[in-house]
Amino acid sequence: MTGSLWFLGSLGGSWAAGWAASKCGRRRSIQLLALPNVLGWLLVALAPIPSLMLTGRFVLGVASGAGTVCLTVYILEIADTGVRGTLSVIPTLALIAGGQYALWLGTTLHWYHLSFACTLPPLLLLGIYYILPDTPSYLFICGRYGEAAATLRKLRGRYADIESEMEDMKRSNESYRKNSGYRELLKVKVVKRIAVVMILFVFQQFCGNFVMIVYTARVLQAAGTPLEPDTASGIVMWARVAGIIMSFCLLDRLGRRNCLAASHAINAAALTLLGTYVYLNQHDEQQSPETSLSWVPMVCVATALFGSDIGLHSVPFILAAEYFPTNIRTHATSVCMTWFTVMGFVVMQLYTLMQEALTQAGLYWFYAGSSLLATGFTFLAVTETMGKSMG
């Protein structure tokens, strides 16, 4: 229930964020996220009965779903075209840092004290966003052209050509009515792009990325790795950090499509090897733990997650915002993020069932096959957005 209610709340949060960010602005919407975050953690910390604690988990899900939409859109809209891909990786890095923050505090605090500690980051977020600007593209579509130009000048520098960027905003948004809500998403071009992003999220989930992140210790234990769970989790975390650093360097050099394809290819190779190792290990009755290559699963999982963070973890989120002009961006992004949440829930629920039906080795080969299909789909259907104006 604690996991399921979080997913359910995230669904509602994604849809609510699309409306709020369009009506209230990107910055104010992010500030409003402090309310459900703090309320959710206080309910978890102070709940005298389980049902109230579960309510807190639902509220935290709402905050998480809304935050994914609002923060992704905000970062991509304030970023210069040349560094937009690099800055878009920040949420992934923050996700790892937040996990380590909670894990580190959890080693010394009771769970209810930890819940109180988790109210501090959203309060800090609330204060910081008072000194940050709203996004220039949002100010532009609201008719606040002077503020948009002044904000662009501060963000881009004294000698930047902001006139051409504002012209791009006008050209990209002129065919979409302001405040038209979700009706504008029914245009053929928009539907096609939403469909591409949704398919990318399907591949992202069914390539085993989030399963490996959530069930790291369980996967390694089943594969016969002798490492302690904390040690294995630490190795995986550093592998992910290395992958994120690599994506920092490559997203604005190789492009979104190439990074996504390379990421899926690395994931496919690592999981194919992992599945082969598990299959041979299970069918070799004479093999003993002392002579087995017990380090292979750890290397395979670390490599798969390293490769995932180069592109397949972040690029679908980036395209969910970059593919759409400002007038419809938050609504389109909220639809894509809702689909991502649904697929995440489905994959987590299917993990045990698929493992029983396909066997452990077969499941890893299935994930590898999904990544191979995703590599081909990426080259066929994904439009490169590197260096292009979002509008």
N, C-alpha and C positions, 0 to 999 in steps of 0.2 A: 504493500500500500504506500509506503514512503516513496518508493520509486515511481509507481504508477501515477500517484497524485501530482508529483512534480511534472511529469510529462503532460498530464491533463491541464495543469495550470499554464504550462509553457505554450500550449496551443492557443488558449485565450489571450495570453500576453502578446503573442506575435500579431494577432489580428488587432488587438487594441492599440498596439504601437503604430501600426499603419495609419490609423485614424488620428491618433494623438500627435504624431510627428508632422502630419500634414496640416492639422488645425493649429497646434500650439507652437510649432517650430521644433527644430532638432535639439537645440540647447535646453529649452524648457522641459521637453519630454524626458531628457536624460536626468535633469534635476528631479523630476517627479518620480523617477525610479527609486530614489532614496526611501520613499514612503513604504512601498510594499516590501523592499529589502529589509528595512529595520523592523517593520511590523511582523514579517515572517519569522525572523530570528528571535524576536521577543516572545512570540507565541510558542516557538519550540523550546525556548529556555524556561518559560514560566508556566507552561501548560500543566495543570493539575491532573488532567485526564488524557488518555491517548488520542481521543477524537480531536481535541484542541491542538495537539501537536501535529496531527495529520493536516489540520487546517493550515497550520503554519507552513508545512511543506508545499501545500497547494499554492499559497500566496507567494512563496519563494519561486515556484515554477512560473507564475505570472510575471514576476520581476525578471527572471532569466530570459523568458521568451521575448519580452518587450526590449530588454537590454540588447539582445542579439541584433534585433532590427535597428534600433536607434543608434547604437554605437557604431555598427558597421556603416550605416549611411553617413553619419557625422564624419567619421575618419576619412571616408572616400571623397566626400564633398569639399572638405577643406584642403585636401592634399593637392599639390601641384602634379601635373600630368607625369612629369619625369620621375617622381618618387611615390606615386600613388600605390603601386604594388608593394613597395617596401613597407610603407606605413600600414598597409592593410594586414600585415602579419602580426602587428602589435597585439590584437585581441588573443591570438593563439598563445603568444608568449605570456600574456597576462593570465591566461587560463592556467598555465603550468605554475606560474608564480603564486597565484591564489591557492592552488592545491597544496603547494609546499607550505604556504603560510598557515593554512588550516592544519596540515599534517604536523608541522613543527609545534604549533600551540597544543595540538591534541595529545602530544606525548607528555605534557605536564599539567594540562587542565582537565577538569571534569567536563563532560559533554555540555552541561548547561552553562558553565563558565565560557567554554569555547563558543557557544551560541551568542553570548554577550559580546565576545571579542569580534565576532563576524559582523556586528552592527557598525563597527568603526569604519571600514572601507567605504560603505555607501554614504556615511555622513561626510567623509573626506571628499567624496565625489561631489556631493551637494555643494560644498564650499568652493571647490576649485572651479566649477562651471559658472560661477558668478563672474569670474574674470576672463573667461574664454568667449570668443565671438560666436554668433550664430553663423551658419554656413552662407557663403555669398550666393550660391544658387537658390537657396530658399528665400533669402531677402529679395533676390531679383524677381522670382515669380510672384512675390507678394506686392510688387510694384515699388519697392523701397530701393530704387536704383542708386541713389546717393550713398546709402549705407552699404549696399553691395559693392560699389566701387571702392569705398574707403576700406572695407574689410579685405577686399582682394589686394589692395595696395599694401596693407600691413602684412598680409600672408605671403605675397609674391615678391615684394621688394620694390624699391624706388624705380628701377629701370625696366620692370616687367611690362609686357604688352597686355594690359588688362582689357583694353578695348576689344581685341579680337576674342578674348575669352568670354566677355559679356555678349558678343555677337553670336558666339557658338551657343550660349544659353538660350538666346532668343530664337535661333533657328531650330534648335532641338525640341523646344517646348511649344512652338506656335501651333502645331497640329493637335495639341491636347488641351482640353478645357481645364481651367483651374478649378480645384475643389469639386471635380466631377466624381470623386470617389472611385469605386471599383468598376464602374461602367466602362471606363477607357481601357481596361485590361482585356476587353473582348475584341479589340482590333486584331486582325490576323497577324501582323508583325509581332505584336506584343505576346499573343498566345504562343507563337512559335518559340520565342525566346524564353518564356516561362517554361515551356515544355522541355527545352534543352537543359535548363537549370535543374528542373525536377529529375530528369533522367540522370544527370550528373550526381545528384544526391542519392538516387537509387544505387548507382555504382559505388559511391562513397561508402554507403552503409554495407552493401553486400560484398565488398572487397575485404571485409574484416577489420577495417581501421578502428572503429570504436569498440568492437569486441576485444581487440588486442589491448586497447587502452584500459578498459574497464575490468577485464578478466585476466590481466597480465599474470598474476601469481597462479591463477587457476590453470591457464594454458601451459605455463612452464612446468607446473607440478605434474600435469597429465602427460607431458612430453618426457618426463623423467629427469628434469634438471635438478641437481642437488643443492642449488643455491637457496639461501633463506629468502623468504618473500620480500623483506625490506631491502636486502641487497639487490635482488632482481629488479625491484621497482626503482631503485636508485640508478641502476645502469640504464634502464629504459628511459628514465627522465632525462639523463644526459644525452642519450641518443636522440631524443626528441628535440632537445635544445640545439644540438648540432644540425638537425634537419631544418629547424627554424632559421638558424644563422645562414644556412645555405640558401634558403628561400629569400632571405633579405638580399643576398647578393645576386640572385638569378631572376627574380620576377620582373624587374625592370630592365633586364638585359636580354634574356632569352624569350620573355613573353609568357603570358598565362597559359597558352595552349601547349607550348613545348614543356613547360614545367609540369603541367598536369599529366601529359603523356609520359614523361620520364619518371614521374612519381609512381604512376600505375605500373610501369614496366619494372621498376625496382621492387615494388610490393609483390608483383606476380612472381618474380624470380625467387625472392626470399621465401614466400609461402609455398611455392612448388618444392623447394628444397626441404622446408620444414615438414610438409606432408610426406615426402619420400623418406625422410629420416624416421618419422613416426611409424610409417608402414613397415619399413625394414626392421625397425627395432621391435615392433610387436610380433613379427613373424620369425624372428631369430631367437629360437628357444635356448640356444647355447650361449647367447651373449650375456655377460655379467655386467653389473653396474661399474665394476672397477676398470673394465676394458672398453666400455662403450664410449662413444664420442659425445659425452653428456653436455659438452659446451655448445654443440651445434644448435639446439633449440634457442638458447639465449642469444646467440649471434643472429639467427634468423629473425626472431621477434624484434630485436634491436634494429636490425637492418630494415625490416618492414616498416617500423614506426619512423625511422630516420627518413626513409623514402616518402612515407605518407606526408610528413610535414614539409616536404619540398613543394608539394603542390596539391595533392588530392584532398588534404584536410582543409586548405584555405581557399583554393581557387574557386570552388563552387559558391562560397560565401561572397567572394569578390565579385564574381559575375552576376550574382543575384542583385547587386546594386549597380554595377557598371553598365549593365545591359539596358537600363531604362532611364529616360530623362527625368528631370526633377519633379515635374508635375505629377507623375505617376510612380515615382521611385519607391516611396515608402509603402504604397499599397502593393506594388508588385513584389517588393522584397518580403513583405509580411506573408504573402501567399507562399512564396518559396520557402521561407523559414518554417511556416506551418507544416509544409510537406516534409521538410527535413526532420522535424520533431516526430511526425507520424512514422516515418521510416526508421528513425532511431528506436522508437518504442517497439515496432514490429521486429526488427532485427534482434534486439535484446531478448524479446519473448521467444523467438524462434531458435535461439542459440542451442539450448539443450535438445530441443526436438530435432534440429538438423544434425547435431552431433550423433544422436542415436540412430537416425535414419541413414546417414552417409558414412558413419564412423569418424573418428577424430582425423585421420589422414584425409579421408574423402572431403571433410568439411574444409580443410586447408586448401585442397586442390580446387574446390568450388570457389573459394575466395580468390585464388590465383586466376582461375578462368574468368571471373568477373572483371578483374583488373585488366586482363588481356583484351576482353571485349571493350572495356572503357578506353583503352589506348586507341583502338581503331575508331571508336565513336568520337573521341576528342578531335582527331585529325579530320573527320568527315563533317562534324556538325558544329564545333565550337568556333565562334568568330573571335579573332584576336582583338583585344581592347588596349593593349600596351601602347602608350603614346597618343591615344585618342581622347578627345574631350568627351566628358560624360554628358555635358549639357545641363 
